[in-house]
Amino acid sequence: MDIKVKYSCKEIDWKLVAATLKKVEMGYHEPQVHRKAFENSYVTIFLYCDNRMIGFGRAISDGAYQAGIYDVAVDPEFQKKGLGNMIIEMILKKIPECNVILYASPGKEGFYIKNGFRRMKTGMALFTNAQKMSKKGFTD
């Protein structure tokens, strides 16, 4: 499988980003919202196979010592091939001196544990739709 990596947000199909997030049962928004989020991120990664976007991820950061990883997704057809690991590794290389936090979809924590992440004991969240996030298992 010949994978191409793109770090730029230029010429991205934002409808496909939203559709992929929906397909993998992650939080998704209107395409223009994802565009704004990715364009305002410190690191963006897009993976392509045969000119088809098959995965992506992003990180926000101060570039000095703190970062958060978001929206790591791989099209289900291409999962279990190490591409999610590749996205995480490439993001981490761009923020080498940073502490990194993220929140995983319930049931997906093992993927991040395999990539060296550890559970936090003091993580807190203030979600815009707290009831929905509680129902999905993100909070108490």
BALO-201859 format. One record per residue (C-alpha): residue number from 1; residue in one letter; x, y, z. Coordinates in pm, whole numbers, padded with zeros to 5 digits. Layout:
# residues N
+-----+------+--------+--------+--------+
| seq | type |      u |      v |      w |
+-----+------+--------+--------+--------+
| NUM |    a |      X |      Y |      Z |
...
+-----+------+--------+--------+--------+
***
This chain:
# residues 140
+-----+------+--------+--------+--------+
| seq | type |      u |      v |      w |
+-----+------+--------+--------+--------+
|   1 |    m |  00000 |  00000 |  00000 |
|   2 |    d |  00153 |  00330 | -00112 |
|   3 |    i |  00064 |  00597 |  00147 |
|   4 |    k |  00116 |  00967 |  00082 |
|   5 |    v |  00129 |  01211 |  00373 |
|   6 |    k |  00006 |  01568 |  00353 |
|   7 |    y |  00059 |  01822 |  00630 |
|   8 |    s | -00124 |  02113 |  00466 |
|   9 |    c | -00494 |  02196 |  00488 |
|  10 |    k | -00498 |  02315 |  00126 |
|  11 |    e | -00732 |  02131 | -00111 |
|  12 |    i | -00886 |  01912 |  00160 |
|  13 |    d | -01233 |  01768 |  00106 |
|  14 |    w | -01389 |  01880 |  00434 |
|  15 |    k | -01711 |  01693 |  00356 |
|  16 |    l | -01504 |  01374 |  00353 |
|  17 |    v | -01348 |  01466 |  00689 |
|  18 |    a | -01694 |  01506 |  00843 |
|  19 |    a | -01818 |  01187 |  00673 |
|  20 |    t | -01520 |  00985 |  00794 |
|  21 |    l | -01564 |  01103 |  01153 |
|  22 |    k | -01932 |  01011 |  01134 |
|  23 |    k | -01848 |  00671 |  00981 |
|  24 |    v | -01608 |  00585 |  01267 |
|  25 |    e | -01865 |  00710 |  01521 |
|  26 |    m | -01662 |  01007 |  01643 |
|  27 |    g | -01791 |  01358 |  01702 |
|  28 |    y | -01844 |  01544 |  01377 |
|  29 |    h | -01968 |  01884 |  01264 |
|  30 |    e | -02049 |  02067 |  00946 |
|  31 |    p | -01752 |  02058 |  00703 |
|  32 |    q | -01671 |  02429 |  00751 |
|  33 |    v | -01636 |  02372 |  01128 |
|  34 |    h | -01378 |  02098 |  01069 |
|  35 |    r | -01197 |  02324 |  00826 |
|  36 |    k | -01170 |  02596 |  01089 |
|  37 |    a | -01054 |  02347 |  01355 |
|  38 |    f | -00785 |  02192 |  01135 |
|  39 |    e | -00665 |  02525 |  00996 |
|  40 |    n | -00627 |  02658 |  01351 |
|  41 |    s | -00429 |  02353 |  01465 |
|  42 |    y | -00055 |  02337 |  01528 |
|  43 |    v | -00012 |  02008 |  01338 |
|  44 |    t | -00234 |  01849 |  01075 |
|  45 |    i | -00180 |  01514 |  00905 |
|  46 |    f | -00375 |  01367 |  00615 |
|  47 |    l | -00306 |  01021 |  00472 |
|  48 |    y | -00387 |  00930 |  00111 |
|  49 |    c | -00388 |  00605 | -00082 |
|  50 |    d | -00438 |  00632 | -00460 |
|  51 |    n | -00536 |  01000 | -00420 |
|  52 |    r | -00810 |  00904 | -00172 |
|  53 |    m | -00801 |  01050 |  00179 |
|  54 |    i | -00801 |  00753 |  00416 |
|  55 |    g | -00704 |  00904 |  00752 |
|  56 |    f | -00616 |  01218 |  00939 |
|  57 |    g | -00541 |  01374 |  01275 |
|  58 |    r | -00442 |  01702 |  01431 |
|  59 |    a | -00290 |  01859 |  01739 |
|  60 |    i | -00327 |  02193 |  01905 |
|  61 |    s | -00024 |  02320 |  02092 |
|  62 |    d |  00166 |  02614 |  02233 |
|  63 |    g |  00473 |  02465 |  02061 |
|  64 |    a |  00669 |  02476 |  02384 |
|  65 |    y |  00539 |  02228 |  02642 |
|  66 |    q |  00165 |  02152 |  02604 |
|  67 |    a | -00039 |  01988 |  02329 |
|  68 |    g | -00364 |  01804 |  02271 |
|  69 |    i | -00437 |  01551 |  01999 |
|  70 |    y | -00778 |  01546 |  01831 |
|  71 |    d | -00972 |  01393 |  01544 |
|  72 |    v | -00749 |  01093 |  01476 |
|  73 |    a | -00952 |  00880 |  01236 |
|  74 |    v | -00889 |  00614 |  00973 |
|  75 |    d | -01148 |  00504 |  00720 |
|  76 |    p | -01281 |  00164 |  00837 |
|  77 |    e | -01170 |  00002 |  00511 |
|  78 |    f | -00809 |  00088 |  00601 |
|  79 |    q | -00814 |  00020 |  00976 |
|  80 |    k | -00595 | -00247 |  01140 |
|  81 |    k | -00306 | -00167 |  00905 |
|  82 |    g | -00102 |  00055 |  01139 |
|  83 |    l | -00224 |  00383 |  00989 |
|  84 |    g | -00363 |  00519 |  01316 |
|  85 |    n | -00027 |  00448 |  01478 |
|  86 |    m |  00142 |  00625 |  01189 |
|  87 |    i | -00074 |  00935 |  01239 |
|  88 |    i |  00001 |  00944 |  01613 |
|  89 |    e |  00375 |  00897 |  01555 |
|  90 |    m |  00388 |  01176 |  01295 |
|  91 |    i |  00197 |  01415 |  01520 |
|  92 |    l |  00423 |  01339 |  01817 |
|  93 |    k |  00734 |  01407 |  01606 |
|  94 |    k |  00603 |  01760 |  01544 |
|  95 |    i |  00554 |  01827 |  01918 |
|  96 |    p |  00855 |  01646 |  02071 |
|  97 |    e |  00899 |  01853 |  02387 |
|  98 |    c |  00532 |  01870 |  02477 |
|  99 |    n |  00316 |  01699 |  02734 |
| 100 |    v |  00027 |  01558 |  02530 |
| 101 |    i | -00331 |  01500 |  02635 |
| 102 |    l | -00627 |  01361 |  02447 |
| 103 |    y | -00957 |  01200 |  02509 |
| 104 |    a | -01036 |  00869 |  02347 |
| 105 |    s | -01376 |  00742 |  02247 |
| 106 |    p | -01499 |  00498 |  02513 |
| 107 |    g | -01368 |  00154 |  02425 |
| 108 |    k | -01079 |  00289 |  02217 |
| 109 |    e | -00843 |  00365 |  02507 |
| 110 |    g | -00634 |  00054 |  02435 |
| 111 |    f | -00517 |  00200 |  02103 |
| 112 |    y | -00364 |  00497 |  02284 |
| 113 |    i | -00222 |  00285 |  02565 |
| 114 |    k | -00034 |  00083 |  02299 |
| 115 |    n |  00108 |  00415 |  02177 |
| 116 |    g |  00249 |  00502 |  02521 |
| 117 |    f | -00037 |  00711 |  02661 |
| 118 |    r | -00149 |  00661 |  03019 |
| 119 |    r | -00480 |  00722 |  03190 |
| 120 |    m | -00506 |  01051 |  03378 |
| 121 |    k | -00634 |  01062 |  03733 |
| 122 |    t | -00718 |  01432 |  03730 |
| 123 |    g | -00865 |  01491 |  03387 |
| 124 |    m | -01164 |  01725 |  03383 |
| 125 |    a | -01397 |  01837 |  03105 |
| 126 |    l | -01648 |  02112 |  03041 |
| 127 |    f | -01839 |  02006 |  02729 |
| 128 |    t | -02087 |  02224 |  02541 |
| 129 |    n | -02334 |  01933 |  02552 |
| 130 |    a | -02254 |  01771 |  02887 |
| 131 |    q | -02559 |  01543 |  02887 |
| 132 |    k | -02473 |  01396 |  02545 |
| 133 |    m | -02111 |  01336 |  02645 |
| 134 |    s | -02219 |  01167 |  02966 |
| 135 |    k | -02457 |  00939 |  02771 |
| 136 |    k | -02169 |  00846 |  02537 |
| 137 |    g | -01954 |  00748 |  02836 |
| 138 |    f | -01702 |  01033 |  02836 |
| 139 |    t | -01795 |  01172 |  03179 |
| 140 |    d | -01967 |  01068 |  03500 |
+-----+------+--------+--------+--------+
***
